[in-house]
Amino acid sequence: MEQTPIKVLIASHKRAAKITTHKKVSNSIICIPESQLGEYREHCGHNYEIVTHPDSVVGLSWKRQWMMEYFGDAFHLDDDLMFMKRIYTEPNEPDKLAPDEIFEVIQSTARAARQSGAYIFGFNTSGKPFTYSSLAPVQISGYINTCAFGLFVGSKLFFRPEQRYQEDYWLSGLNAYHNRKIWRDNRFYFHFGETWTGAGGLAEFRNLETLEKTLKELQKFFGEDVICVRKMGTKNHPYQMNFKVPF
């Protein structure tokens, strides 16, 4: 039986002139506060679907909780997508996907995730081909980046409205506790704009004090062995996290 396509949602806030994802992914839906509808219509036109939520829904975690309850099964995207690409390419082979192709990859991955019994799914967190193993194209435990992730009804997962940043570590930890399994297709990678230089969105709330507080809260919930400070690789700030589970 053919399954109904899941919704593809774009969470956005005060970025009407800078949003890019709606042009990169076919059939996507922009989700914004109701008071910003006019501004987004002016910049995005009438060819893109926009759904509004009450202005009282403030912060990305609270917005995503509202979206999860309103839409049900859905794939969630940040609003500053630059491109999606295939990691498994031959030399000189084009790697970037067209909007219709991105939509189809999301749908096929959702079907595979559902058949596997996973409630949450996503894609590679690195776009570097040398980090990809062709012998392990799919990962079934660990971390899901909430810049681009799918979530099914019945997961027992929820967002903490008071946590305005790093909600991917909260969601990955909660999923490891309740469901163990994820579905992460490491053959594909979403590349977004620079998190630390953009205006609007989370920039209103992000600072080192908030990040330190979030780190300590997550370690209190899941333990310092699961949520730990990154010791290697690129770090944008001293509280950059790693997520580790023993399965």
Secondary structure, 3 states (H helix, E strand, C coil): CCCCCCEEEEECCCCCCCCCHHHHCCCEEEEEEHHHHHHHHHHHCCCCEEEEECCCCCCHHHHHHHHHHHHCCEEEECCCEEEEEECCCCCCCCCECCHHHHHHHHHHHHHHHHHHCCCEEEEECCCCHHHCCCCCCEECCCCCCCCEEEECCCCCCCCCCCCCCCHHHHHHHHHHHHCCCCEEEEEEEEEECCCCCCCCHHHHCCCHHHHHHHHHHHHHHHCCCCEEECCCCCCCCCCCEEECCCC
